[in-house]
Amino acid sequence: MFLGSIIYNKRREMNLTQIELANDICTQNTISKIEKHNIAPTVNILIKICLKLNLSLNDVFSDFADKNSDKGESILDKIEKDALMGELTDIDNKLSALQGKLNNNDMKQYELITGVVDYQKNNIDNSLFTLDKVLQLTKSADNDVYTLLAYLFKGLGYLSQNHVDRAQYYFQMISDALNESTDIQNANELEVLFVCKTLANSYNAMKLYEKAYQFSRCGLNYAQEKHISYFLDELNYDAATAVKNSDNSSEEYEDYLNLAYYLAKANHNESLLATINR
């Protein structure tokens, strides 16, 4: 069911007019356009609508996610997604099963996954070595998502070893590429948002709050444009952290933090909820 239909049906069920629903949220015209599927609401407006209609965020965000579910995923794509999400159960066996069955074009993705898994398992030196093989395969082309992901995990690897300057070097390479465009030729939406949220989090950790805010906003804008919900809780939390430590208003901080909290609840992100509650 489309998002607009969910809101329309629930509003009618609660005997609310469009004006009553829009009160303190947005304009009646905006509600009308959302219900007619003419526009997608911002995340902020959507959460306020959900709270007013007692709608589950899981329900409405699954509506966004369903738009991506019809897209065919290769076996490598599914394994890569697991690796990026930190879901490593049986991943070594899945990779082993692919050996000898991959063409040359698949090898950069395969090696990238191997490097990510090594990073996740804290085998940093192995990870860095494998990620260099990825860069050889991509020829370090900055319009190739596997180049950017290799830079990202090399930066994370160096950051974990307290080599901050080296980490910043690789993060800056990604920043330069994304300043041109987030439309990377072979990137899927999960990969783009993973890069944005990881950079935002890393820059916050390095106390480079302006950069952290830049990439959290980049991710949030991209998610809004594409109508997808990956990492929205973490992106909002990173934006809140960046704003809190800058000269921006406390009201903006509260908005981001509240969004992060409600989205984390919807996603059952217990780790982030614990962080927010602290």
N, C-alpha and C positions, 0 to 999 in steps of 0.2 A: 504494500500500500504506500502511496506517495505521502510525503510528510504533510503537505497541505491538507490532504484528506483526513489524516489522523487528527490534526488540529481542528478542522471543521467539524468532524463527527463528535469529538470530545466537547467542543464548545456548545454544540446543539444539545448534547446530552445533559450539560450543566445549565441549560437555559440562559446562556449568556449571549448578548449581542456582540457584534464586532467592536462596537464602541466601548462596551464594558470590559471586554478582554484587553483592548488596547490601552485602557487607562493606566497611566504610570509606566507604560512599557514602550509604546510607539504610537503611530497614528492609525486610525481606522483604515485608511487607504493601504497601509502596509500590511495589516492583517488580511485585508481583502486580496491583495496580490499574492500573499503567501498561500492562502487557501486555494487560489486559482492556479497555483504552480507557476506564477509569472516571475517570482523572485524567490531566492533562498534567504532565510533570515540570517543575520549575524549570530554567532554563537551566544553573545550576550543576550540578545533579544530572545533567542530560542530557549535559553535556560529560564528566563523570566516567564515566558509563556508556559513552559512545562510546570514550573512551580505553581502558577495560578490555576492550571488545569489538572493538577495532580497526575501529570503524565510521567512515566518512567523515562529517564534519559537513555537507558538502554534501548527502549523501544524506538525512540526517534533517531538515535544515532545508528541503529542497525539499518534504518531506512537509507541513510547515506551510504553505509558500507555495502549494501546490497547492489549498488550500482557498479561496484567493482567485481562482484562475485562471478559475473558471467565471463569475465576476461580469462582466456585460457592461460594457465600457468604451467611451465615446464617443470620437470622434476627438480632441475637445478634451481629454478626460481623459488620453489617451495622450500628447498633446503636452505637457500640463502635467507629467506624470510625467517626461518627458525633460528638461524645463526644470529641475525641482527636482533631478534627479539630475546636472545639468550636462552632459547629452548634447545638444549644440547642433547637431550635424551636420544640415544641410538644414532646420533648424527654421524659418528665415525663409520658405522656400518653402512649407512646410506651413501656416504662418499666412496667407500671402498667398492660398493656394488657398481659404481659408475666407471671405475677404472677400465680403460681400454674401449669404452663405448662413446667417448667424447670426440668431437671434431676440434680442429685448431681454434675455431671461433669460441668454443665453449671453455677453453682452457683458462682464459683470464678470469671468468666467473668462478670456475672450480678452484683456482689458486686463491682467489679473493676469499672464498668461503673458508678454505683451509687456514688462511692467515687470521681471519676473524675468530675461528674456533680456537686457535692457539692463543690469541689474545684473551678470549673469554676464560681460558683455562690457566691464564697467567704464565704461559710459555712465551714470554715477550721476545726473547732473542729469535726463537723459531718463527714467531709471527713477523718480525721485522724482515727477516730473510725472505720469507715467502711473499710478503707484500712487495719487495723489490722485484721479484719475478713477475708480479702482476704489472708493475710499471714498465718492465721490459716488453711484455706482451701488448700493452696499450700504447707503447712508445710515448708514455706520459702525456697523451693528448688530453687537454683540459675540457674537451667536449664529450669525453667518455666517462660514464658514471663509475666505472671500475677504477679509473685513475683517481677520481675524487674520493671514493671509499678507501682506496689504498692510502692516500694521503691522510685521510681521517684517522685510520687505525694506526698508521705510523705515528701520527701526532699523539694519539692516546697512549701508545706504547711508550713514547719518550716522556710524556707527562707522568706516567706511572713510575718512571725512573727518576723523576724530578729534573729532567732535562727540559726546562721550561722554554728556553730559547729555541731548541730544536722543534718542540711541539708547536710553538707559535709560527715557525717557518712553514710547516706543513699546513697548519690551519689557514695561514694567510694565502697560500696557493689556492685553497678551496674558495676563500673569500673573493679573491680576484676573479675566479671563474664564475662564481654565482652573481657577482656584480654585473656581469655581462647579461646573464639570463638564467632563470631557474629551469628553462626548457632545455634540459640536457637530452641529447638525441636518443640514447638507449636507456634512460632512467625511468623507473616506474614511480608511482606516487609515494609508496612506502619509503623508497630509497631517498627521495628528495627530503621528505619530512624527517627521516632518521638523521640525515646530515645536519639539517637545521637545528633539531633539538639537541643533538650531541654537541655541536659547536656552541650553542647557547649555554648549555650546562658547563662545558669546559671553560668557557670564557668567564662565567660566574666564579668557577673554582679558582681561576687565576686573578680574580678581582678586576677584570676588564669589563666593567658593567655596560659601557656604551656598546661594545661589540656584542655582548650577551643579549642586550635588548634588540639590537639590529637583527640577529638571527632568530630570536624568538618571534619577532614581528614578521620576519620573512616567512617562517613556517606557518604562522597563523594566517597570514594573507593568502599563502598558497593553498592551505586547507580550505579556506573559505571559497576561494576561486574554483577549486576542484570538487567541493562538496564532499570532503572526506574527513574522517575523524581520528586517524592515527595520531597518537601522541599529543592530543589537544590538552590533556591534563598537565603533562610535563612542560609543554611549551608555555602555557599560562603561568605555571609555577616559576619557570625560568624568567619570564617577563616580570613577574612580581618581585623576584629576588633582585633583578637588575634595577628596577624602579626604586625599590626600597633603599638601595645603596647609592642612589643618584640624587640629583636635586629636584626630581619630578614630584608631583603632588602625591600625598598620602591617599587621596581618593582613588587615583589610578592604581595604586598598589592594592587597595582593598578589592577593587573590581577584578583584577587579575587573580588575586588569591582566592576569592570566592568562586570564580570560574574553575580554577584548578581543583578546589575542594569538591565541588559538585560533580565535575567530570571524573575525578579520581574515584568517587563513590560509585558512579555509573560503571566505571571500568573495573571495579574491585581491585584497584591499585593500592594494596595495603601498605606497601613500602612508602609511597608518596603520601598517603593519608597519615601515616605515623610521623613523617617529616613535617607535614603541615601542622599537625596537632602539637608537636613540640614547640 
